[in-house]
Amino acid sequence: MKKHIFFVCMLLAAMTTVAQNNGGISVNMMNQIKQSYQSTPETRAIRNALGNNSIDQLAVNQANQANFDTHFSDKVLSKGITNQQSSGRCWLFTGLNVLRAQMINEYHLDKMEFSQNYVFFYDQLEKANLFLQGIIDTADKPMSDKTVDWLFQHPLSDGGQFTGVSDLIEKYGIVPKDVMPETYNSDNTGKMRSLISLKLKEDALRLREAIAKKTTDKADIQKQKTEMLGTVYRMLCIMLGQPVEKFTWSLNKGPAKEYTPQSFYKEYLGNDLKNDYIMLMNDPSREYYKCYEIEYDRHVYDGDNWRYVNLPIEDIKEVAIASIKDSTMMYFSCDVGKYLDRKRGLLDVKNFDYDDLMGTTFNMNKKERIQTYASMSSHAMTLMAVDLDANGTPKKWMVENSWGADYGHNGHLIMTDEWFNEYMFRLVAEKKYVSQKIRDILKQQPIMLPAWDPMFLGDE
């Protein structure tokens, strides 16, 4: 019996040694780990509270609740709040809201909204072509190739960024919302995206197989791709409606006139979206005052990738302030889920005290959060107000959101300048508000970044 007990002890000791050598949690290590938690009245109270409440509810910083000033020294006129519903189309709503504000101000309209559904239809069709042509372009690579793998993981999305707004409107124009209103599936894109993605993956395998046989010429491959896109087009028509080609519309109850989507855009807006705007980024994980481009980060195969100038946050603020002072809204994106008080619509790093609740600290800076996938651009909104102190230094900012008028501060979100520093990433502004020094950086040969770069996996 004693020999048996001795053998068991020796076996446990050996297992502990193996666990330690293999990097596993040994018995001794577990005992040390357990010491980090002491069952005191305080920890039991926290545990009981967390058993019946959300972390954010208990982490609310009560001292910060009263500090909520909604006054802004400089603000662009805004009329009406849009709602993207259960879709990832914030990029599209934001881009169209920038143009909407311009048209409301220029023509003194009480309200105006462009059809997100119309542009979204062509967005999905163009993205399907981008994917299939990408499959054709990489057909000589194995399925394990990083680019091929990325393509199959991302055949279609409802997310995007400003170059999508630019390329799609330049190519297809825009229409008023009542000409092509929303449908259930434009408001709720999940199932539609899933079905089209499934079909695209099947078609992609067929294209790779046809090319691998080396008996099919390029013209026939393109013919097959066109037939596949015909299927996607039919699916989109069923779920979103067929895009209008001509329509009749009147401005301020004036005489009605027939338009195409392209002629409507040209007459009432006509912005040169490709050449008059500049995309700016604050990414401290990369060198500033350099031009960067992200591979496959576009909506249209023959369109533009996201190309931007990386700048210190203070340079971006100067551009934003100049634009707001001139009554011009901007496309803006950030990591919206961080420290968001949903009821008040306030983004403030002091909103929640996670450190004290959890008995630890969360001390990564912006660069480290980007490098570790802890923070990235997740949502686009329309930057439209800043509150400056007597010295012209920003205290807080405000965006027009696309989550409905009942969300946040009357459909808007207010962010402190400290939050802006930590979680703002992208700004698209008219070049006239940007210094020549920064504009000249766009002339550089851009540094190409892969589609799977950590900064862009959460592409809004």
N, C-alpha and C positions, 0 to 999 in steps of 0.2 A: 504493500500500500504506500509506504514511504517512497519507494522507488517510483511509483506511478505519479505521486505528487511532484517529486523532483523533476520527472520527465516533462510534466505539463508546464512547470515553471521555466524550465530551460527552453521549451518550445515557444512560450510567450515572449521570453527575452529575445529569442532568435527572430520572431516575427516583428518585434519592435525595432530591432536593428535593421532588418530588411526594409521596413517602412521608412525609417529615417534615411537609409541609403538611397531609396527610390524617390524621395521627396514627398512621401505620403505622410499622413497624420498618425504619429505613433501614440501609444498610451501616455507616455510622459508628456508629449507635446499637447495632447488633448487636455491633460490636467492643468497645464499652464494656460491654455486658451480659456478654460472654464473660469479661471481666476479673474478674467476681465469683467465678468458679470457677478455682482453681489446682490442677493435678494434683500434689499433694504426697503423700508416703507416708501421711499421716494421712487425707486425703480419699479416696485409693484404698482404704485399709483399710475405711473406712466404706461406700464404694460396693460393695466386694466382699461385705461382711457383709450389706448390704441386698439384695443380689442373691439371697440364699439364706435370708433370715429376715424375719419381719414387723417393722414399725416398732416396735410395742409391745414385742416381745421385746428389741430392742436399746435401747429407751428406758427400760427398767425401772431405777428408782432403787434400786440395791442398798443404799444407806444407809438406806432406808425399809423394807426387807424385815423386819427384826427388830422393828420398832416396831408391834406388833399386840396390843393388850390387849382381851380379850373380856369383861371384867367390866363390869356395869352396875349403877349404884346404884338405879335404879328401872325396873321391868320388869313388863309386863302378862303374865299367864299365857297361854301359847300351846300348843296341842296339835295337831300334824299340819301338814304343808305341802301346799298344793294345787299343781296344775300346769295351766297354761292351754295347754300344748302349742304347736302351730304356729298360734296364733290371736292376734288383737289384743284379747282380752277382759280385759286386766289390770284395767280399770275395774270390770268386773263381779265378778271374783274378789276384788278389794280390798273393794268394798262388801259382798259376802256374807261375806268373812272378818271384817269388823268385827262383823257381826251374829252370826256363828258363835262368835266369842270371847265375846260377851255371853251366848249361850245355854249354852255350855260352863260358864262360871263360875256362872251363875244356877242351873242344874240339875245341877251337879257331874257332867258327862258325861266319859267317857274320850275320846270323839271325837264329832265332828259335822261334817257337810258338807252344804250345800244344793246343789240342782241348778242348776248354771250353765246347763245346756242348756235347762231350762224357761224361765228368764227370757230367755235369748238368743233363743229362738224368737220371743217377742213383741217383743223389741227389733228384730229384723230386719223383722218385719211392720209395726211402727209406723214404722220409718225409711222403709220403702217408701211408706207413706201420707204421711209428712212430705214426701218428695220429690215425689210426684205432686200433692199439694195445693199445694206450692210452685210447681210448673209451672203449675197452674191459676191461682194468684194472680198470676203474672207473665206470663200469656199475652198481655197487651197490649204487652209489651216486646219489642224485637227480640232475636234470638239473640245479638247482640253485646253486649247489656246485661251489666254486670258480675255482677249477681245471677243472671241466667239462665245465664250462662257458668259461674259457680261451681256452680250446681245440677247442670248436666250433667256437670261434672267430679267431683262427689261425690254420686252417686245413692244410694250405700249403703256403709257401712263397718262393720267389726266393732269399731272403737274407740269411745271415748266418755268420759263423765265422771259425776260423782256424781248430777246431776239425772236421768240415765238410770236409775240404781239407784232413786232416789226415786220417780219417776213410774211406772216399770214395776212395782215391788213394791206401791205403793199401789193400782194398778189391777188387777194380776193375781195378787198374792200370791207365795208361794214354796212349794217342796216339798223334802223331803229328797232327797239325791242318788240314793239307790237307787230312788226312785219314778220318776225320769226320768233315767237315766244318760247319760253322754256317748256320742256316736257318732263315727265316723271324721270326718265332716264338721263336727261341732262342734269337734273337736280340730284339724282342718285346714281352715280356713275359706276359703282362697284361691280355689279353683275354684267353690265355691258362691256366694261373693260376686261373682265375675266373671260367672257365668251370670245371676244375678238382676239384676245391674246392667245387663247387656246388654239383658235383657227390659224393664227399667224405662225405659231410654233410648228404646227403640222405642215403648213405650206413651206416653211423654212427647211424642214427636213427633205421635202420633195425637191426643192431647188438644189440643195446640196447633193442629193443623189443623182439628179439629172446632170449636174456639172461634173460630178465624179466619173460618169460614164464616158465623158469626152467625145460623145457622138452627137451632142446637141450644140448648135452654134449660138452665139450671143443673141442673135435676133430672136431665136426661139425661146431662149431663157427670158428675155424681156417680154415676149408674148405671154408666157406662163405667168410672169409677175403681174402683168396687166389684168389677166383673168382673175388672179387672186385678189387684186385690189378691187375688182368689180364685185366680188363677194363681200368685201369689207364695206364698199359703198352701199350695197343693198341692205346690209345689216344696220348701217348708220341711218339710212332713210327710214327703216322700220321703227327705229328707236328714237330718232331725233327729228324726223321730218326731212323732206327734200329741200335743200337750200334754194331760196328765191333767186331768180336771175334778173327780174325786173319788178318794180313796185311803184306805186303812186303815193306821194307824201307831200304834206304842206307844212310850212314853217309859220308858227304863230297864227294859225287859222287863215293864212294867206292862200293864194291860188295853188291848187294841187299841181304837181309836176311829176312826170315819170322819170325814174332813175334806175340805173344799175347800181349794184353795191359799190363799184369802183367810182362811178361818177358822183354818187352821193358823198363818198369820202372826200373826193377832190374838191367839190363845191363848198362843203361846210367846214372842212378841217385842212386837208392837204399837207399836213406835216410830213417832212422828209424824215421818216422814222429811222432810216438806215444811216443817214449822214449828219443829221442835226443833233443827235443825242450821243452821250458818252456814258459808258458803264464803269462805275467806280466800286472798289472793294476795299474793306478793311480786314486784312488777313495777316496778323502779326507772325504767323508761322512761315511767311515768305518775305523776301526782300521787297521793300517799298520802292516806289518810283520805277517799277518795271511793268511791262505789258505781258499778260498771260492769256492763254486760250485753253478751253476744255474740249477735248475730243468728244465728238458725238453729242455734245451738249447743245443741241439745236432741235428745231421742230420740223424743218424742211430740208430734204437731202441736199438740194442745191441752194440752201440758205446759209446763214452765218452761225458759227459756233458762238457761245458766250465768250466774248473777248473784252477784257477789262484792264484798267489801270489800278494797281494796288497802292493804296495811299494810307498815311497815318490818319487817325480818326479826326484830328483837328482840321486837316485839309478838306475832308469830306464835309465837316460842319460848315466851313466857310461857303462851300458851294450851295449847301442846303439853305442856309440863311439868305443868301443872295437871291435864290429862286423864290423862296416864300415871300420875301420883301417885294418881289416883282409880281406877286399874285399868281405864281405858277406852281402847281402841284408836281410831285415827283413819284416815280416808282421806287419803292423802298422795301427791303426785306430783312428779316431778323430771325432770331431764335425765340419765337413768341411764347413758347411754353414755360420759359424760365421766369420764376418769381412773378407769375401773373395772378393778380387779384381779379377774378372773373366778374365778381359782383360790381366792383367799382370801376373796372376797366383800367386798372393802374398796373403798370410795369415798373417795379421798384425793387432793387436788391435788398431792401430792408423789409419787404412785405412778410417774409417768413424767417423764423429763427430755427433753422434745422439743426444748427450746431448744438444749442443747448438741449433741444429735445432728444437728440441722439447721443449726446455726450461725446462728441468728436468735432472735427473741423473739416471743411471742404474748401481747400485753399488753392486749387489749380487756377492759374491765370488764363486769359483768353487764348493765348498761343497753345498752352498745354491742353486746354479743352478741345481745341480743333484737332490737335495731333492724336488725341485718344478717342476721337469720335464722340466726345461728351457734349459737343455743341456744334451746330451748323445752321445754315440758313434753312428755315423750315416754313416760312409763311411770308407772303408778299402783301403789302398794304400801301395806301396812298399817303405820303407824308405831306401835311398841309398846314402845320402851325408850329411856332417856336415861341417860347417865353424868354426874353432877354432881360438881364439886369441892367443897371445904370451904366455899366461898362461894356455892354454889348455881349456879355458872356451868357450862353444858354443855360437856363435852369431846368427846363423841361421841354418836351416835344409832344405833338399829337398827330395821330394818323387816322384817316378815314378807313374803317375796316369793311369787310364784306360778309359779316356774320349776322346781319339783320339789325334793325334799329333798336331792338330790345336788349342787345348784348352790350355789356360794358357801359361806357359813359355815352348814352344815346347813340350807340352804334360806333363810337370812336374808342380808341385806346390812347391813354396818356402815359408817357414814359419819362422817368427822371433822366437827367443828363448822365448820371452815373450808370444807369441801366443801359442807356444808349451806347456808352463807351464799351460795355462788356458784351452786348448781345446784338448790336447792329452789324450787318455785314455788307449789304449791297445798296447802292443808290444809282438811279439812272436820271441824269439831268440834261437839260439842253446845253449844248456846248458854249453858248454865249455867257453862261454863268461860271465857266471853268477857265482858269488861266491858260495862257498860251503854252507855258511850261508843261502843264499836265497834258494838254492836247497833243503836244509834240511827242509825248511818250507813246501814243498810239501808233506812231510811225515806226517804232522799233519792230524788229522781227519778234513776234510773240513767243514766249516760252510755253510749249505745248504740255498740258497736263492730261493724264489719262481720265477716262470717264468715271473710273472708280476712286478718284481722289477723295480723301475723307471730307474735304470741304464741300463736296457736291453730291454726296450720297443722299442727303436730305433735300435735294433740289425741290423748291416750292412749286 
